[in-house]
Amino acid sequence: MKLKGYLGDLMNGVINIFKPKGMTSHDAVSALRKILKIKKIGHIGTLDPNAAGVLPLCIGKATRIVEYLVDLDKEYIGELTLGIRTDTQDMDGKVIYTSDKEVDERQIYSIMEKYKGNLSQLPPMYSALKHKGKKLYELAREGKTVERQARNIKIYDQKIIEINDCKSIIFYVKCSRGTYIRTLCDDIGMDLGTYGYMSYLIRTGVGDFKINDSYSLEYIKKIGKENLEKILIPTDKAIGHLDELILEDRFYNKLVNGNLIKVDHHNEEKLNKSLRIYCNSKFIGVGKLMIKDSNHYVKMDKVLLI
């Protein structure tokens, strides 16, 4: 069966943006809105202004798939500079401590090896997390510090790319949602018995969205809205990490109306998971396979038929 996910409407899908350093994620959304002259655009997770790299933006009806993309793993290449600690844990902060302690490569490799797998991380004060309705960075700018709860994160992969005179470390990391790379740098610096801050960061991947397939806002402006199809990722392809479920054509009308549909027995591994639903050679949307009264049913969560 040949499946049709993207049916030709150029204003529905995902664009893999390369966000430059110095631009906020909100600025990137605003810029694309002006270029495409469309308001319905959203991102799937902020990227710090001082970091560059991958920032997928959802357009039109694709804004409704954001919830299926926010938990994607992230990949970065960063630089950790030793001997200095800043209040923001990155290059934009105020220097608050310095150290002349020298460390060797053996120590660096040994300590960084500890920062893999399941970890507990304390979110930084300079973050967009909220405390009693106010963002932490707003409180930090007022000179306030509040108690924060450590969060569970996971480092799937981490490796040293280069060590420069044991003063700075270029490294790669693949991590779960909610991981602060600048806090990782700060923690490693402290663990080495000195200090450290994130002096450079580029996000190279968000799930299947990779930096090699990203586009600058300048390029998008140059090719124009009429050529957007060349770079627009169809809505269903953007959530390709979800399993698919193909249903018989006779269910089409009920599916597009969001009705609960009784189906034959299906793979138990797909039960109660978000699935890409296809019918009549078309992508219908996202739904779940469930059991009710010993029968299998498909329930649509979002009808995204374009």
N, C-alpha and C positions, 0 to 999 in steps of 0.2 A: 504493500500500500504506500503510495506517495503522499506524504503529509505536507500540508501547507500551513506553516506557522505565521508567516508574514504575508498579508494579503494585499499590500500595495499602498496603504495609507502611510505617507512619509512622516506623519507627525505622531507616530506611536512606536516606541522602541527604546533602546538604550544606546547612548554614545559613550564610548570609553575616552574620557577627557584626560589630557595631560595637564595637570594644574601646575602652574609655575610657582616658584617660591615667592612669598610676599603677598599672595592672594588668598583670601579666605575661601572656604567652600561655598559660602553664601554669595561671595563676589562672583565665583565661577558660574553659579546658577543664574545670577542676574545678567551676566555677560551673554550667556547662551540665550536667555529670554529675549534680549535685544537683537541678537543675530537672527534668530528664527522667528521673532515676533509671535511668540507663544508664551502664555503665562504658566501653563501646567508642566513645570519641570521641577524635579527634586533629586537630591543626592542620597546615597545609601549609607552615609556615614562620613563624618567630617574628617578632613585631613588638615593638620596644623598649618597655619599660615607660613611658618618658617620651613615647611617641608614641601617638596615638589613631588610630582608623580601621579599615579593612577587615581582617578576620581570618576567612577561611572555615574552618569546622570540619566535619570529616567524621564521620558517625554510622553506627554499625553496620557493615554490609558495605562501605559507602562508604569506610571507612578503608583499604581495599585499593587505592583509586585515588590515594592520596597521591603516589605516585611519578610520576604523570602530571600533577600539578599544581604540584610544587615549582619547576619551571623557568619558570613563567609570569612575564611581565613585570610590573613593579610601577610604580605611579604615586603621586606624592606632591606635596603643597604644603608648602613649608618656609619658614622664616625664617632668614636668615643675618645675624647681628649682627657688625659690624666693630669692630676696635680691641681685642678681647679674645680670648685663647686659653685654653682650659681643658684639663685633663689628660684628660678624657673626650670632648672635642670637642663637648660639648653643654651645656645649661643646668644640668645636675646636677653638673658637675665643679668642681674647684678652679681658680681663676684662677691661671695660671702666668706669663702675659705680658700686657702691655698696650702700646698704641701710640697716640700722638696724631696720627699721620699722617692727613692728609685726602686722600680720593680723590674724583674727580668722576664723574658719570654716564657720560661717554664711556669712562673707564677700566673702569668696572664692566661695561658692555656688551661692550667689547672682550675683557676677560679671560674673562667667562662664556661667550662664544661659543666659546672654545677647549675648553670642557668638553662636547663633543658627539662622538658617534661612538665608535669603539673607543679605550678608555683603559686605562692600567695604574694600579691603585690598591693602596696598601699598607694591609692591614687594621689597624685600631686595636688597641692593647693591651687596651682595654676592650671586648672582644667575647667571644662564646661559642666562638670557635675554640679548638682544643686544641693544646697543646705538650707532648709526652711524657705524654699522658693527663690533663693538667691544663688547665682553661680559662684562657684568657689574662687574663680580668678578675680571676681569683683571684690570678694572679701579679702583676698590676698593683697590686692592693690590698696586696700584700706589698712593694711598692716595686721590683719587678723588671721589667726590660725584656728581651725575648728577640728574636732575629732572626726576622723574618717574611718570607715570600715575597710579592712583589707579585702581584696577580691581574688577569687580563684581565676587564674589564667593558665594557658598552656603554650609552651614553646615547642613546636613540632620539630623544628630544625634550627640549628644555629651554628655558624662556622666562621672562623677568622679568615679574612681574605688577605690582609696585610697588617704587619706591625711596623710602625715607623719609629725606630730608635727608642722603643718602649715608652714613647710619649703619646702616641695616638694609635688607635686600632680601627681598621676598616673591617666591618663584619656584615654578614648576611643573617637575617632571621625570618623565620616563618612562624606566625603566632596566631592565637585566637583573638576574637573580638574583645575589645576592652583592655588590650595590652598597651601600656605606655612605654615607648622605646626610650624616652628621656629618663623615665624612672628606672628602667633597666640599666641604663648607663650610670646613673647615680648610685644604684645599689652595687654594681660591679666595682665602681671606684672605691666605695666604702669597704667592700669585701677585700679589696687589694691592700687595704691599710692606708690608702691615700684618698684622693677625691677624683671625681670624673664628671664630665657633662657631655651632652650630645651636641657635637659641633657641626654635624651635617646629617641630613636624612632625606632619602628618596624612597617613595613607595613604588615598588616594582610589580606588585600584583595584588588583586583583590579577587579571590577565587579564580575563575577562569579568565578574568580580565587582566591582561598582561601589558607591561609597559611598551613592548614592541608593537602592540596593536592599538596604542593610544594616539589621540590626535590633539593638536593644540587648538585653542580658540581661534588663532590667526588663520590656521589652515581651513577650519570650518567656515569662517567668514569669507575666505577666498573662493572656496568651491561653490558657496551659495546654497540656499535651501533646495533649489531644484536638483542638486546632485547629492542630497543627503542620503539617498538610498545606498550609496556606495559604502558608507561607513556606519549606517544605522543597524544595530543588532536587533533582529526580531524579538518580540516580547518572550516567546517561548524558548528561543535559543539562549536568552539572557538568564533563564532559570533552568538551564540544561542540567544542573546538578541534581534536580528533582527527577525521580523516576517517572516514566510515562505510562499511561493506561489508555489503550485504544478500545473504543466501544463500537458496537454495531450501529450502522446508519439509522436503524429504526428508533434509536434513542435520541436522535438529534434535537427534535423540537422540545422534548422534556428537559434536555440538558441546558439548552440556551435559555430556558425559562426558570432554571434553577431548581427543578423538581427532584425529589428523592427518587432514585431509580433502582429497582431490584435487578440484580445481574447474576449470572452464573458464578460458580466458585472461581476465585482468583488466587493468585500467589499470596500466601499468608504473610510474606515478608513486607508486602505493601500496605498492610492493614494500618489504619490510623495515621498514615503519613501523608504529607502534602504531595500531590501527584499532578503532573501535566496531563490534562484530559484531552483526548482527540476523538473526533467522531465525524463521519462524512468527509474524511480527508482534510479536516480543519482543526486548528487548535481552538478549543472551546474556553479553556481557562484552567483554574487550579481547584482541585477537589480532593476528597478523601474516600478511601474504600473502608467501609465499616460493617460490623455485624450487628444485626438487630433481630431478635427472635429467631436466632439460628440461621438467618438468611443474610446474604451479602448485598450491600447497597452502596451506591455511589452518591455522595452528597457534594454538590458544588459549593465551594467557599467563595470563589470569585469567577464570574462569567466575564471573560476578556475578549470575546469574539469581536474582531474588528471588521 
